[in-house]
């Protein structure tokens, strides 16, 4: 259900830039991740370097992907983008 919002939000928020939609998505996911990370001891055991590396990968990879995804949805529509990105892990 949440996966489908990736394709619905850019369609509904047509007046907003892809970068702003991406940052909103990251803020929501970050807040949820912070809440869920307190549920178990696994994430608290990670050191500062691991958190820095995870943040760098998240910023570089996911923001770039999300901006391109939103731009694709705007240009060719959500169904075609879902067919193209659906097989990605």
RATA-V513317 format. One record per pair of residues at least 4 apart in sequence whose C-alpha atoms are under 7 Angstrom apart, sorted by the first residue. I is the first residue (numbers start at 0). J is the second residue. D is the distance in Angstrom with one decimal. If there is no record, write none. Layout:
i=I j=J d=D
i=I j=J d=D
This chain:
i=3 j=7 d=6.4
i=4 j=8 d=5.7
i=6 j=10 d=7.0
i=6 j=77 d=5.6
i=7 j=11 d=6.3
i=8 j=12 d=5.9
i=9 j=13 d=5.9
i=9 j=69 d=6.0
i=9 j=72 d=7.0
i=15 j=19 d=6.5
i=15 j=20 d=6.7
i=16 j=20 d=6.4
i=17 j=21 d=6.1
i=17 j=66 d=5.3
i=17 j=69 d=5.5
i=17 j=70 d=6.2
i=18 j=22 d=6.2
i=18 j=66 d=5.7
i=19 j=23 d=6.2
i=20 j=24 d=6.2
i=21 j=25 d=6.2
i=21 j=62 d=6.5
i=21 j=65 d=5.9
i=21 j=66 d=6.2
i=22 j=26 d=6.1
i=23 j=27 d=6.3
i=24 j=28 d=6.1
i=25 j=29 d=5.8
i=26 j=30 d=6.1
i=27 j=31 d=6.3
i=28 j=32 d=6.0
i=29 j=33 d=6.1
i=30 j=34 d=6.4
i=31 j=35 d=6.2
i=32 j=36 d=5.8
i=33 j=37 d=6.8
i=36 j=42 d=6.0
i=40 j=44 d=6.5
i=45 j=49 d=6.2
i=46 j=50 d=6.6
i=47 j=51 d=6.2
i=48 j=52 d=6.2
i=49 j=53 d=6.1
i=50 j=54 d=6.1
i=51 j=55 d=6.2
i=52 j=56 d=6.2
i=53 j=57 d=6.1
i=54 j=58 d=6.1
i=55 j=59 d=6.1
i=56 j=60 d=5.7
i=57 j=61 d=5.3
i=58 j=62 d=5.5
i=59 j=63 d=6.2
i=60 j=64 d=6.2
i=61 j=65 d=5.9
i=62 j=66 d=6.1
i=63 j=67 d=6.3
i=64 j=68 d=6.0
i=65 j=69 d=6.1
i=66 j=70 d=6.2
i=67 j=71 d=6.0
i=68 j=72 d=6.2
i=69 j=73 d=6.3
i=70 j=74 d=6.3
i=71 j=75 d=5.9
i=71 j=76 d=7.0
i=71 j=80 d=6.4
i=72 j=76 d=4.4
i=72 j=77 d=4.8
i=72 j=80 d=6.1
i=75 j=79 d=6.7
i=76 j=80 d=6.6
i=77 j=81 d=6.0
i=78 j=82 d=6.4
i=79 j=83 d=6.4
i=80 j=84 d=6.0
i=81 j=85 d=5.3
